[in-house]
Amino acid sequence: MAAFGSFALIIALALAAYNLLAGALALRLIATGQPAAISPERLADTARRAGIAGFVAVTAAAFALIWSVFTNDFSIAYIAEHSNRALPGAYKFSALWSGQEGSLLLWAWLLATYGFVLRLTHRTDVKLYAYAGTILAGIQLFFLAVLNFAAPPFSLLQGAIPDDGNGLNPLLQYPEMVIHPPMLYLGYVGFSVPFCFALGALMMRYPGEKWIKVTRVWTMVTWLFLTAGIFLGMHWAYAVLGWGGYWGWDPVENASFMPWLTGTAFLHSVMMQEKKGMMKSWNVWLIFSTFLLTLLGTLLTRAGLVSSVHAFAQSSIGTWFVVFMGIVLAVCIFTYILQRSHLKSEHHLESLVSRESSFLFNNLVLLTACFVILWGTLFPILSEYVVGNKVTVGAPWYNRVAIPIGMFLLFLTGVGPLLPWRATSLKSIRRNFVLPVIALWAMVIVGLAVGIRPWKDGVFDTGNFYALVAFAISAGVMTAILSEFLRGAGVISRQTGRNLVAATWLLTRRNTRRYGGYIIHIGVVVIVIGLAGSAFNRNVESELGLHDKITIGPYTLEQVGATQDSNLNYNSEYAVLDVYKGGKKQFQMTPEKREYLASGQPQTMVAIHSVPEWDLYVVYEGTNPDTGQPIIKAFLNPLVGWIWAGLVVLVFGTLVALVPSVSPATASLRVPATRTIPTEPALKGGV
Amino acid sequence: MGAPVRFNFSFWIKTVQAATLAVAVCFSIGATDASSRYNDLNHRLMCTCGCAEILGECNHVGCPNSAGELTELRTGIAAGNGDKEILDSFVAKYGATVLAAPTTHGFDLVAWIAPFAVFAAALLGTILLVLRWTNLSVGRTPAVAGDSANEDPADRARREKIRQETGDGGF
């Protein structure tokens, strides 16, 4: 199977090379109109078919690696390093991305899959798709070259073949790890597609903004995958690493967040181009930057440039990525300079206070946030280069610098949708902002009343201050968005006699993009509320003998026993804890510590009891070697569940925004016979 | 819709002053509560075992360093040493990377200044851009996008469709 896999990768490389060269030649011939022995259109079609065949070849290689994992073929070094016989089936799939070579193969396979879909749907716009497909082939060529020459996944083990492998990294033996990396990679890789369309459209001086319409679904789906991937990673860190948090500003976390920020900026600013023909150059560079940041993320993950908890994926292929990023950047700059006259925009705003200007500020904040994170991630390298002294840029720095920017962004999330396009008036500002401002200040008062005070014993408390500001802005933003829904639904309700829920549903269906966007913003607010809860985290650590108790918040935990278990994959120890609240036993928790047999590595498995107010999060840290008694660390983390709930809302909103709207004419309207239905319900202009 | 909002210079000056004050308050404050000093300090230090975690949050099983570092921290506090003295002793022993954030002197200061400098420059640039684009529009007939006479009819139709899809006052 190793030979089959290697052969498939070589074939895929050759097909990608042909796709790139033949595609480029065909497009050149078409552009210049030079006579040729072969029809350029036919040549372009052979390039496209090569791309489709390339997908089959990479799929075969991925299949070969998965087959080798499941058949315990330890003659392949990668399999011996990342799997073992006792590894459960689901985690054998995870072995595909648990190491350097496998994850690059996953990347190449996802890229080929995106390319396959792109090439199959080429009839949407043959020429634009030919450009995009050819550029995509260039990206595929790079990854396949790395796989063939720098990080081959099918290298054979030197010497005797072991009876068993080293096993999967224990950190990865968690259900979410089966979906988090593919989800994140779908996001990373997916941004290649809008990048190819943007670059292709620029190269061919594609008229108008149709390329944006073509790529909108690609961009949103990719953004959705990246968002879900980031949050799944947060949840994994929360549930597995056992430190009670979910975001540590680790360089690899940052690497996934940066393209998310620029991608989000693109999704907003692209509306300026669609609706006003503005910011054409800006949008092109946003998507270029997003793609480059996905490569930078991979470089940071793989090259070990900065220290990270993701050290399991480090290797020496950084040079390949640096060179490729250099080539991509050069191509982008060259194409932009050559074709910049095509991106000439008509920039005019009718008012300082308008939706347009809010988008500009939104982009400003998102890109500043991206810069801040990039700066923090790379500053240790810069410091070492400039003064020869490496420093750490950790959570305290990010919390001080990034949180205020996040607050500003949250503020814009609420203000932006309330401002109409073109211009606004003081009257409309008053009408739209009164309720949100009342909600904001009401929340400040309620917050202060319930004890969220930015000072404690006469000393200012940063955490409480940020939490209060976050809750207050969230209340204002939520009120603003809900009032937008109510205003539109009220109009429909009056016109059709439907109740408000049905009217809201119809309103959303008629304008899925707008109201899907609002739902996404609601999801963001819910997430921010969850994040703000971290200001009130508490924890207690104690050695617990039998029937010893610790108390945290309203809960009392009593150690009622300890037990052990073992299977072919690991041995485990559990602490059994009865949890009391108000003097009554509520439930039992069993935090666990495992020792994996193949690797000999220990791992904690956190016990979490989640309710809307908070998570009770219990870690079994091991036993005191002197007393033999278990050491338990318990956290009470307020509002964490809101983060995951917010993600669900956000995903739902994105899916709504992806569904085509129904026009008023096709939407089902059940109205009383006596009512007259206006032909075009006045839903426009929520203000 | 009423008259467009005019640029009110004094209003914006006051707004900027208020925002600057709020930001200054945010960054001049810190968790200095004496009762949480230990917790504060262990969140300003890194575990040195290579796990890249904050000292106060490093709890991976079998960590060879964090317990020792925490003991040193408790000892320092018990001895009545000041925060700076304690942190300096850690830097002397483990190197500058033991601090979870750059200091505020020397080249490290650049780490703190650059984000705000960039933000301020970008904010100023955006405000000037908005003003410039607004001024460019003075005297123009309020227009929808791409209203030039030679615009491709297909583009115009597409833009109109987008306007309908997204709603004039919405996304």
HADDOCK unambig.tbl for C-alpha pairs under 7 A between the chains (distance, minus, plus):
assign (segid A and resid 208 and name CA) (segid B and resid 155 and name CA) 6.04 0.50 0.50
assign (segid A and resid 243 and name CA) (segid B and resid 57 and name CA) 5.41 0.50 0.50
assign (segid A and resid 243 and name CA) (segid B and resid 58 and name CA) 6.59 0.50 0.50
assign (segid A and resid 243 and name CA) (segid B and resid 59 and name CA) 6.32 0.50 0.50
assign (segid A and resid 274 and name CA) (segid B and resid 159 and name CA) 6.28 0.50 0.50
assign (segid A and resid 275 and name CA) (segid B and resid 145 and name CA) 5.86 0.50 0.50
assign (segid A and resid 275 and name CA) (segid B and resid 159 and name CA) 5.92 0.50 0.50
assign (segid A and resid 275 and name CA) (segid B and resid 162 and name CA) 6.92 0.50 0.50
assign (segid A and resid 275 and name CA) (segid B and resid 163 and name CA) 6.54 0.50 0.50
assign (segid A and resid 276 and name CA) (segid B and resid 144 and name CA) 6.57 0.50 0.50
assign (segid A and resid 276 and name CA) (segid B and resid 145 and name CA) 3.74 0.50 0.50
assign (segid A and resid 276 and name CA) (segid B and resid 146 and name CA) 6.27 0.50 0.50
assign (segid A and resid 277 and name CA) (segid B and resid 145 and name CA) 5.63 0.50 0.50
assign (segid A and resid 277 and name CA) (segid B and resid 146 and name CA) 5.73 0.50 0.50
assign (segid A and resid 307 and name CA) (segid B and resid 52 and name CA) 6.65 0.50 0.50
assign (segid A and resid 308 and name CA) (segid B and resid 52 and name CA) 5.98 0.50 0.50
assign (segid A and resid 309 and name CA) (segid B and resid 51 and name CA) 5.93 0.50 0.50
assign (segid A and resid 309 and name CA) (segid B and resid 52 and name CA) 6.07 0.50 0.50
assign (segid A and resid 347 and name CA) (segid B and resid 133 and name CA) 5.92 0.50 0.50
assign (segid A and resid 348 and name CA) (segid B and resid 133 and name CA) 4.59 0.50 0.50
assign (segid A and resid 348 and name CA) (segid B and resid 134 and name CA) 5.90 0.50 0.50
assign (segid A and resid 348 and name CA) (segid B and resid 136 and name CA) 5.96 0.50 0.50
assign (segid A and resid 348 and name CA) (segid B and resid 137 and name CA) 5.22 0.50 0.50
assign (segid A and resid 349 and name CA) (segid B and resid 133 and name CA) 5.31 0.50 0.50
assign (segid A and resid 349 and name CA) (segid B and resid 134 and name CA) 4.51 0.50 0.50
assign (segid A and resid 349 and name CA) (segid B and resid 137 and name CA) 5.97 0.50 0.50
assign (segid A and resid 350 and name CA) (segid B and resid 134 and name CA) 5.57 0.50 0.50
assign (segid A and resid 350 and name CA) (segid B and resid 137 and name CA) 5.87 0.50 0.50
assign (segid A and resid 351 and name CA) (segid B and resid 4 and name CA) 6.18 0.50 0.50
assign (segid A and resid 351 and name CA) (segid B and resid 5 and name CA) 6.62 0.50 0.50
assign (segid A and resid 351 and name CA) (segid B and resid 134 and name CA) 5.88 0.50 0.50
assign (segid A and resid 352 and name CA) (segid B and resid 130 and name CA) 6.48 0.50 0.50
assign (segid A and resid 352 and name CA) (segid B and resid 131 and name CA) 6.73 0.50 0.50
assign (segid A and resid 352 and name CA) (segid B and resid 134 and name CA) 6.33 0.50 0.50
assign (segid A and resid 353 and name CA) (segid B and resid 5 and name CA) 6.69 0.50 0.50
assign (segid A and resid 357 and name CA) (segid B and resid 130 and name CA) 6.51 0.50 0.50
assign (segid A and resid 360 and name CA) (segid B and resid 126 and name CA) 6.98 0.50 0.50
assign (segid A and resid 364 and name CA) (segid B and resid 122 and name CA) 6.57 0.50 0.50
assign (segid A and resid 364 and name CA) (segid B and resid 123 and name CA) 6.93 0.50 0.50
assign (segid A and resid 368 and name CA) (segid B and resid 119 and name CA) 5.93 0.50 0.50
assign (segid A and resid 372 and name CA) (segid B and resid 115 and name CA) 5.51 0.50 0.50
assign (segid A and resid 379 and name CA) (segid B and resid 111 and name CA) 6.86 0.50 0.50
assign (segid A and resid 390 and name CA) (segid B and resid 97 and name CA) 6.44 0.50 0.50
assign (segid A and resid 391 and name CA) (segid B and resid 96 and name CA) 5.67 0.50 0.50
assign (segid A and resid 391 and name CA) (segid B and resid 97 and name CA) 4.60 0.50 0.50
assign (segid A and resid 391 and name CA) (segid B and resid 102 and name CA) 6.37 0.50 0.50
assign (segid A and resid 392 and name CA) (segid B and resid 97 and name CA) 4.92 0.50 0.50
assign (segid A and resid 392 and name CA) (segid B and resid 99 and name CA) 6.34 0.50 0.50
assign (segid A and resid 392 and name CA) (segid B and resid 100 and name CA) 5.52 0.50 0.50
assign (segid A and resid 392 and name CA) (segid B and resid 101 and name CA) 5.70 0.50 0.50
assign (segid A and resid 392 and name CA) (segid B and resid 102 and name CA) 6.48 0.50 0.50
assign (segid A and resid 393 and name CA) (segid B and resid 100 and name CA) 5.98 0.50 0.50
assign (segid A and resid 393 and name CA) (segid B and resid 101 and name CA) 4.74 0.50 0.50
assign (segid A and resid 393 and name CA) (segid B and resid 102 and name CA) 6.19 0.50 0.50
assign (segid A and resid 394 and name CA) (segid B and resid 100 and name CA) 4.94 0.50 0.50
assign (segid A and resid 394 and name CA) (segid B and resid 101 and name CA) 5.46 0.50 0.50
assign (segid A and resid 396 and name CA) (segid B and resid 44 and name CA) 6.83 0.50 0.50
assign (segid A and resid 396 and name CA) (segid B and resid 100 and name CA) 6.59 0.50 0.50
assign (segid A and resid 396 and name CA) (segid B and resid 101 and name CA) 6.02 0.50 0.50
assign (segid A and resid 397 and name CA) (segid B and resid 101 and name CA) 5.29 0.50 0.50
assign (segid A and resid 400 and name CA) (segid B and resid 27 and name CA) 6.92 0.50 0.50
assign (segid A and resid 417 and name CA) (segid B and resid 170 and name CA) 6.09 0.50 0.50
assign (segid A and resid 420 and name CA) (segid B and resid 169 and name CA) 4.56 0.50 0.50
assign (segid A and resid 420 and name CA) (segid B and resid 170 and name CA) 6.87 0.50 0.50
assign (segid A and resid 421 and name CA) (segid B and resid 168 and name CA) 6.59 0.50 0.50
assign (segid A and resid 421 and name CA) (segid B and resid 169 and name CA) 5.90 0.50 0.50
assign (segid A and resid 423 and name CA) (segid B and resid 4 and name CA) 5.68 0.50 0.50
assign (segid A and resid 424 and name CA) (segid B and resid 1 and name CA) 6.96 0.50 0.50
assign (segid A and resid 424 and name CA) (segid B and resid 4 and name CA) 5.48 0.50 0.50
assign (segid A and resid 424 and name CA) (segid B and resid 5 and name CA) 6.38 0.50 0.50
assign (segid A and resid 425 and name CA) (segid B and resid 1 and name CA) 6.30 0.50 0.50
assign (segid A and resid 425 and name CA) (segid B and resid 2 and name CA) 5.03 0.50 0.50
assign (segid A and resid 425 and name CA) (segid B and resid 3 and name CA) 5.55 0.50 0.50
assign (segid A and resid 425 and name CA) (segid B and resid 4 and name CA) 5.06 0.50 0.50
assign (segid A and resid 425 and name CA) (segid B and resid 5 and name CA) 5.46 0.50 0.50
assign (segid A and resid 426 and name CA) (segid B and resid 5 and name CA) 6.45 0.50 0.50
assign (segid A and resid 427 and name CA) (segid B and resid 2 and name CA) 6.79 0.50 0.50
assign (segid A and resid 459 and name CA) (segid B and resid 33 and name CA) 6.50 0.50 0.50
assign (segid A and resid 460 and name CA) (segid B and resid 29 and name CA) 6.53 0.50 0.50
assign (segid A and resid 461 and name CA) (segid B and resid 30 and name CA) 6.86 0.50 0.50
assign (segid A and resid 461 and name CA) (segid B and resid 31 and name CA) 5.75 0.50 0.50
assign (segid A and resid 462 and name CA) (segid B and resid 29 and name CA) 6.65 0.50 0.50
assign (segid A and resid 462 and name CA) (segid B and resid 30 and name CA) 5.97 0.50 0.50
assign (segid A and resid 462 and name CA) (segid B and resid 31 and name CA) 6.23 0.50 0.50
assign (segid A and resid 511 and name CA) (segid B and resid 165 and name CA) 5.80 0.50 0.50
assign (segid A and resid 511 and name CA) (segid B and resid 166 and name CA) 6.31 0.50 0.50
assign (segid A and resid 513 and name CA) (segid B and resid 165 and name CA) 6.93 0.50 0.50
assign (segid A and resid 513 and name CA) (segid B and resid 166 and name CA) 5.95 0.50 0.50
assign (segid A and resid 514 and name CA) (segid B and resid 166 and name CA) 5.22 0.50 0.50
assign (segid A and resid 514 and name CA) (segid B and resid 167 and name CA) 6.98 0.50 0.50
assign (segid A and resid 514 and name CA) (segid B and resid 170 and name CA) 5.83 0.50 0.50
assign (segid A and resid 514 and name CA) (segid B and resid 171 and name CA) 4.68 0.50 0.50
assign (segid A and resid 602 and name CA) (segid B and resid 61 and name CA) 6.61 0.50 0.50
assign (segid A and resid 603 and name CA) (segid B and resid 61 and name CA) 6.82 0.50 0.50
assign (segid A and resid 621 and name CA) (segid B and resid 61 and name CA) 6.43 0.50 0.50
assign (segid A and resid 661 and name CA) (segid B and resid 165 and name CA) 7.00 0.50 0.50
assign (segid A and resid 684 and name CA) (segid B and resid 167 and name CA) 5.32 0.50 0.50
assign (segid A and resid 684 and name CA) (segid B and resid 168 and name CA) 5.53 0.50 0.50
assign (segid A and resid 684 and name CA) (segid B and resid 169 and name CA) 6.27 0.50 0.50
assign (segid A and resid 685 and name CA) (segid B and resid 167 and name CA) 6.47 0.50 0.50
assign (segid A and resid 685 and name CA) (segid B and resid 168 and name CA) 5.08 0.50 0.50
assign (segid A and resid 685 and name CA) (segid B and resid 169 and name CA) 3.80 0.50 0.50
assign (segid A and resid 685 and name CA) (segid B and resid 170 and name CA) 6.75 0.50 0.50
assign (segid A and resid 686 and name CA) (segid B and resid 169 and name CA) 5.20 0.50 0.50
assign (segid A and resid 686 and name CA) (segid B and resid 170 and name CA) 6.66 0.50 0.50
assign (segid A and resid 687 and name CA) (segid B and resid 169 and name CA) 6.50 0.50 0.50
